[in-house]
Structure formats: C-alpha cells, structure tokens
Amino acid sequence: MRKKAANAEQQGQLDFDRWLVGDNFNDPAVIEDVFAAAHDGNVSLSDRALLFLIYGARISGKCLKQPNFSDGQEWLRRAFYFGLKFGIPPQPRMIARILECPDGLDLAVAYVRECDAAPVFKIRERLGIALLDTGMDASSLISLCRALHAIEPLSERLLDASEEIALILPHLQQAEEPRVIKLRKEQVERLAELIGKYMIRTRSTKVLILLAGFINTMLATAPLTSHLVGTIEYALAEFLEFDDSKLPECLKIDIDQDRGKVTSGLPEVVEILERAKSAEP
C-alpha cells in the first residue's frame, strides 16, 4: 500500500471520497490501496463492505485479482458482487449497510429503485444511516421510501414559482423571477429536512401519508406563494414540539368551505396555523 494511504489509515481515515469518484482507477496503485484496505481486519466491517463494493465496481470487466473471503464474510462478499454487477450506486455508504442483511442484494436494488421514484423527498444517505443506527431494519426503511411517494407528486407544485411570478408587476418580473425560484428551492429543501425529522421521530409510514395530506390541504387554502410554503414549513416545525403520539393528530386538518378556514380537532393546531400565517416565509 502506498505511503499516503497507509498514513490515512494510521489516522483512522480512509480515502473514500477519492476512491468513490474513480477518475484515477486506471492507476494500479490505487486499485491495490482499495484491495489492501478491504482485506484489513483492523477496519470496521461497514467500511470494509463499502471498500469491497468500490473494488467490485472498479474491477468490473478487468482481469484483476479476486478478493479473498472466508466463512462468515457473506456481507463482504455481497458488497463485492453488488459493485461488480451494478457499479458505484447512489448513496454507496447506505447501500453497503443494507447489504449486511442476508437478502441485502435484493433490498439494495429495491432501495435504489424507490429513491429514484422520489427524487426530491427521497431519504438522504445521512438520514437513512441514522434510521438504521436507531434499529430500523432495511425492509422497514424501504417501506418508508414507498410512503414518501405520497409526498413526491407535491414536489413539482411546491417548486413551481409560476403562480407567484404571475402576481409580480410585469416590469419587475424579469428581475424578481430568479430570486423567487431560488427561495422556493431553499424552502423545499428545508421541508425535506423537516420530513426527515418526522421519519426519525416516528419511523411511521402512516405519518408520512398524513404529511402528504397536510401539505396538500394547505396548498388548497391560498395562492401558491413562498409565503404559503413558509406557513407550511413553520407549522410542521411547530408540530415537532408535540409528543410523538400526538403528531398524527396534528397533521389531520380539513378546510371549512363555508368559512374558508383550516379546521382541526386540536385547538393547539389551529393556534399554530394562525401564528404561521403571519410568520415570514
């Protein structure tokens, strides 16, 4: 192993970022670095699984030496073969963790497919690993991914600033449009973070479906502007102050068509929504 890689390991660090990019993988010394680190028993199993995944992806189609697996190293074997067959996936660290499961190959493929189906409100890698660290199994995690599909169709509406731009005076429209679009993207990114907090708190597919219903109902209450999206963001952040058992009830709202107001069975929710209306987006 080259001196640079050896020094990195001595510091408890592996050069995953460089190895995942792969621009330098025609360099035999780089391939040897990954091969050696993957077989190093002092490296954690989760890191070794990721290393074998990288190695498999980088030697695919090349006549290079095969890794050595002993009995009981099925996790590492699955990681290598996943990389060999599919290459470097999105969220490689997450995929390496999922491959720990006996049926990890099928689960990893399913996870990638489900994330692709929800590109905006998908489970980010850091969130997914946090969910696994709290004891969630991979199958339940994929169920959460599927539940996110209920929210994903709303992403295009939330990101579409055309309704707001139409309200801007014509002579300002050209100047204001980029600012409005940038603000909307930032708001949707914060909504994705909030949805992640709900997932960590409840780990419930039911709550995700209720979140979709809450957002959809709120979008029906007023013209879709950044202020309305800010109201939704404010309310969802406030709801997180309640106990886990109360969160589902907070998300159950309706529109009173006669009065044109949002109604809820919880007075606290009505108060929060009233405060949110006057909050800055």
Backbone torsions as a table, in degrees:
resi	resn	phi	psi	omega
1	MET	NA	140.9	-177.4
2	ARG	-68.0	158.1	-175.0
3	LYS	-58.9	-40.5	-178.0
4	LYS	-62.1	-44.7	-179.9
5	ALA	-66.3	-39.2	-179.5
6	ALA	-63.3	-42.6	178.9
7	ASN	-63.2	-37.7	179.4
8	ALA	-63.3	-40.5	179.9
9	GLU	-67.5	-38.3	179.7
10	GLN	-62.0	-28.5	178.3
11	GLN	-87.6	7.0	179.4
12	GLY	77.0	19.9	-177.8
13	GLN	-125.6	140.7	174.1
14	LEU	-117.1	145.3	-171.6
15	ASP	-84.5	59.2	-176.0
16	PHE	-61.5	-41.8	-176.7
17	ASP	-58.7	-44.6	-180.0
18	ARG	-67.6	-39.8	-176.7
19	TRP	-72.8	-31.8	-179.4
20	LEU	-71.7	-33.1	179.6
21	VAL	-65.1	-45.8	170.2
22	GLY	78.9	8.7	178.9
23	ASP	-65.9	-21.9	-175.5
24	ASN	-105.6	21.7	-173.5
25	PHE	-84.8	11.4	166.7
26	ASN	-90.0	-3.9	178.6
27	ASP	-84.2	111.8	-178.2
28	PRO	-56.6	-31.6	-179.0
29	ALA	-67.6	-34.7	178.7
30	VAL	-68.4	-43.4	177.8
31	ILE	-60.7	-40.1	179.6
32	GLU	-65.9	-36.5	176.8
33	ASP	-58.1	-48.3	-177.8
34	VAL	-66.6	-42.7	179.6
35	PHE	-58.9	-46.8	-177.7
36	ALA	-66.7	-43.1	-179.6
37	ALA	-65.0	-36.7	180.0
38	ALA	-65.2	-29.6	-179.6
39	HIS	-93.8	3.2	-178.1
40	ASP	-80.6	113.2	-178.3
41	GLY	-66.8	-12.7	178.4
42	ASN	-83.3	-10.9	178.6
43	VAL	-86.2	143.5	-179.0
44	SER	-61.3	153.1	-178.2
45	LEU	-61.4	-39.0	-179.3
46	SER	-65.5	-38.0	176.9
47	ASP	-69.9	-37.7	178.6
48	ARG	-66.2	-37.5	177.2
49	ALA	-60.8	-43.7	178.1
50	LEU	-64.0	-39.6	178.5
51	LEU	-63.6	-41.7	178.2
52	PHE	-67.0	-35.8	176.2
53	LEU	-61.9	-45.6	179.0
54	ILE	-62.2	-45.0	-178.3
55	TYR	-61.9	-45.6	178.8
56	GLY	-58.9	-41.8	-179.4
57	ALA	-66.1	-36.5	-174.0
58	ARG	-81.8	-24.5	-179.4
59	ILE	-98.1	-0.2	-179.0
60	SER	-54.3	125.7	179.6
61	GLY	82.2	2.3	179.6
62	LYS	-113.2	147.8	179.0
63	CYS	-87.9	76.6	179.5
64	LEU	-119.9	167.8	-173.0
65	LYS	-66.3	144.1	-179.3
66	GLN	-86.9	149.4	179.0
67	PRO	-71.1	162.9	179.2
68	ASN	-106.7	123.1	178.1
69	PHE	-118.7	132.4	176.1
70	SER	-98.3	173.6	177.0
71	ASP	-60.0	141.4	179.2
72	GLY	87.3	3.6	179.9
73	GLN	-108.8	39.0	-178.0
74	GLU	-62.8	-35.1	178.4
75	TRP	-58.6	-49.0	-179.1
76	LEU	-65.0	-37.9	179.0
77	ARG	-63.3	-43.8	178.8
78	ARG	-62.1	-40.2	-179.8
79	ALA	-62.6	-42.5	179.5
80	PHE	-62.9	-46.6	-177.0
81	TYR	-70.8	-29.7	174.8
82	PHE	-63.1	-48.5	178.8
83	GLY	-61.0	-40.0	-179.1
84	LEU	-62.4	-39.3	-175.4
85	LYS	-86.6	-39.9	-170.8
86	PHE	-112.1	-9.0	-176.8
87	GLY	77.5	-166.4	179.3
88	ILE	-76.2	117.7	-177.7
89	PRO	-85.5	167.5	165.7
90	PRO	-61.7	148.3	179.4
91	GLN	53.8	58.0	-175.6
92	PRO	-60.8	-35.6	179.1
93	ARG	-65.3	-39.1	178.3
94	MET	-65.2	-45.3	-180.0
95	ILE	-61.7	-41.0	178.5
96	ALA	-60.3	-37.5	178.3
97	ARG	-68.4	-43.1	-179.6
98	ILE	-61.9	-33.2	-177.8
99	LEU	-67.4	-7.7	175.2
100	GLU	-64.8	-29.5	-178.9
101	CYS	-67.4	146.4	177.8
102	PRO	-55.1	-35.8	176.3
103	ASP	-101.6	33.5	-174.6
104	GLY	-62.4	-32.2	-179.8
105	LEU	-61.2	-47.9	179.3
106	ASP	-66.3	-40.5	-178.8
107	LEU	-66.3	-38.8	-179.7
108	ALA	-65.0	-42.7	177.3
109	VAL	-62.7	-42.2	179.8
110	ALA	-64.0	-39.7	-179.4
111	TYR	-63.2	-45.8	178.8
112	VAL	-60.5	-43.3	-179.2
113	ARG	-62.8	-43.4	-178.4
114	GLU	-67.9	-37.9	177.9
115	CYS	-66.1	-37.8	177.9
116	ASP	-62.9	-30.8	-178.3
117	ALA	-76.3	-13.5	179.5
118	ALA	-133.1	72.4	-172.3
119	PRO	-66.7	-26.4	-178.0
120	VAL	-91.6	-53.9	-177.2
121	PHE	-99.4	35.5	177.3
122	LYS	-76.8	166.7	175.2
123	ILE	-76.1	119.2	176.3
124	ARG	-73.3	159.3	-174.8
125	GLU	-59.7	-45.3	-178.6
126	ARG	-61.3	-41.4	178.9
127	LEU	-65.9	-44.0	-179.7
128	GLY	-59.9	-43.6	179.3
129	ILE	-65.4	-39.1	177.8
130	ALA	-61.8	-39.4	178.9
131	LEU	-65.6	-42.3	176.9
132	LEU	-63.7	-39.0	-179.8
133	ASP	-65.2	-25.0	179.2
134	THR	-87.2	4.1	175.2
135	GLY	105.4	-0.9	178.3
136	MET	-69.8	137.3	177.1
137	ASP	-86.6	162.8	-173.8
138	ALA	-62.5	-36.6	-179.9
139	SER	-62.8	-43.3	178.4
140	SER	-66.3	-35.1	177.8
141	LEU	-62.4	-41.6	179.1
142	ILE	-68.1	-32.7	174.5
143	SER	-62.7	-38.4	175.8
144	LEU	-64.3	-39.6	176.8
145	CYS	-57.3	-44.2	-178.6
146	ARG	-67.3	-35.4	178.7
147	ALA	-65.6	-29.3	178.0
148	LEU	-63.9	-20.5	178.7
149	HIS	-61.4	-23.7	178.3
150	ALA	-69.0	-27.9	-179.5
151	ILE	-91.6	-32.2	-173.0
152	GLU	-53.9	-41.6	179.2
153	PRO	-58.6	-23.1	179.2
154	LEU	-76.7	-15.4	-174.6
155	SER	-63.1	-39.7	-180.0
156	GLU	-64.0	-39.6	177.9
157	ARG	-66.1	-43.6	-178.7
158	LEU	-64.8	-35.0	-178.6
159	LEU	-82.7	-17.3	-177.0
160	ASP	-78.5	111.9	-178.3
161	ALA	-95.9	8.2	-173.5
162	SER	-63.3	-37.6	-179.5
163	GLU	-64.7	-38.2	178.8
164	GLU	-72.2	-40.8	-179.9
165	ILE	-61.6	-35.5	-179.4
166	ALA	-64.1	-22.8	179.8
167	LEU	-83.4	-12.3	-178.9
168	ILE	-81.0	142.9	179.3
169	LEU	-57.5	138.5	-175.4
170	PRO	-50.2	-40.6	-176.5
171	HIS	-73.0	-13.5	177.1
172	LEU	-100.7	-13.0	-171.1
173	GLN	-57.0	-44.6	-176.5
174	GLN	-62.8	-37.6	-178.2
175	ALA	-78.5	-33.7	-173.2
176	GLU	-84.8	-25.5	-172.4
177	GLU	-55.6	-49.0	-179.4
178	PRO	-60.2	-38.9	-179.4
179	ARG	-64.1	-42.0	-179.1
180	VAL	-64.8	-43.9	-179.0
181	ILE	-64.6	-42.5	178.9
182	LYS	-62.3	-43.7	179.4
183	LEU	-61.9	-42.9	-178.5
184	ARG	-63.3	-41.3	178.2
185	LYS	-62.2	-41.0	178.6
186	GLU	-64.1	-39.8	179.4
187	GLN	-64.3	-44.0	-179.2
188	VAL	-66.1	-35.4	176.4
189	GLU	-63.3	-40.3	177.6
190	ARG	-68.6	-35.3	175.1
191	LEU	-62.0	-40.8	177.9
192	ALA	-60.7	-39.8	177.4
193	GLU	-64.4	-41.1	178.8
194	LEU	-63.9	-42.8	178.5
195	ILE	-60.8	-38.2	176.0
196	GLY	-61.0	-37.9	178.1
197	LYS	-65.9	-37.4	175.4
198	TYR	-63.2	-38.5	-180.0
199	MET	-65.6	-43.6	178.4
200	ILE	-63.3	-42.1	-177.0
201	ARG	-68.5	-43.7	-169.9
202	THR	-110.5	-29.5	-175.2
203	ARG	50.5	39.1	-171.9
204	SER	-118.8	126.6	174.5
205	THR	-68.1	-32.8	178.2
206	LYS	-60.0	-43.0	-179.4
207	VAL	-64.3	-37.8	178.5
208	LEU	-64.7	-39.4	177.7
209	ILE	-66.0	-39.8	176.7
210	LEU	-65.6	-35.4	176.2
211	LEU	-60.3	-43.7	178.4
212	ALA	-60.4	-43.5	179.4
213	GLY	-64.2	-40.6	179.4
214	PHE	-62.4	-49.2	-178.9
215	ILE	-61.8	-43.7	-178.8
216	ASN	-62.8	-42.3	179.2
217	THR	-65.1	-43.0	178.9
218	MET	-62.0	-37.4	-180.0
219	LEU	-66.4	-18.3	-180.0
220	ALA	-88.9	-0.9	-173.7
221	THR	-90.4	-19.9	-173.8
222	ALA	-162.1	168.0	175.1
223	PRO	-56.2	142.8	-175.7
224	LEU	-77.7	94.5	177.1
225	THR	-120.9	170.8	177.2
226	SER	-60.4	-31.5	179.1
227	HIS	-65.2	-39.9	178.5
228	LEU	-66.5	-42.2	177.9
229	VAL	-63.3	-38.3	176.4
230	GLY	-63.6	-36.1	176.6
231	THR	-62.5	-44.1	177.8
232	ILE	-61.4	-45.9	179.7
233	GLU	-60.6	-46.2	-179.9
234	TYR	-59.3	-47.6	-177.2
235	ALA	-63.3	-45.3	-179.1
236	LEU	-63.0	-37.1	177.7
237	ALA	-66.4	-40.4	179.2
238	GLU	-65.7	-38.9	-179.2
239	PHE	-60.5	-29.1	-178.6
240	LEU	-66.2	-11.2	176.7
241	GLU	-77.6	-14.8	179.3
242	PHE	-81.3	164.1	175.2
243	ASP	-64.3	153.9	-179.3
244	ASP	-54.4	-40.3	-175.9
245	SER	-65.9	-22.3	-176.1
246	LYS	-92.7	-16.6	-175.5
247	LEU	-57.7	-44.9	179.3
248	PRO	-57.7	-39.5	-179.8
249	GLU	-67.9	-33.0	178.6
250	CYS	-61.9	-32.0	-174.0
251	LEU	-85.9	-6.3	-178.9
252	LYS	-90.2	94.9	-179.8
253	ILE	-124.3	158.5	177.4
254	ASP	-136.1	166.4	175.3
255	ILE	-104.4	124.6	172.2
256	ASP	-80.4	101.4	-174.2
257	GLN	-61.7	-34.6	-177.8
258	ASP	-66.1	-42.3	-177.2
259	ARG	-99.2	-8.0	-179.7
260	GLY	64.6	33.4	-177.8
261	LYS	-125.4	156.7	174.5
262	VAL	-81.0	135.1	178.9
263	THR	-118.2	155.4	179.4
264	SER	-150.8	152.9	176.0
265	GLY	-75.2	-9.7	-179.7
266	LEU	-109.7	117.5	178.3
267	PRO	-57.1	-34.0	-179.4
268	GLU	-61.8	-35.7	179.7
269	VAL	-67.1	-42.7	178.5
270	VAL	-60.2	-42.3	179.0
271	GLU	-62.7	-42.4	179.4
272	ILE	-63.1	-43.3	-179.8
273	LEU	-65.2	-35.2	177.1
274	GLU	-66.1	-43.3	177.6
275	ARG	-64.9	-37.9	-177.1
276	ALA	-64.1	-31.1	-179.2
277	LYS	-61.2	-32.8	-177.7
278	SER	-95.0	-2.2	-179.7
279	ALA	-76.4	150.3	176.2
280	GLU	-72.5	139.3	177.9
281	PRO	-68.2	NA	NA
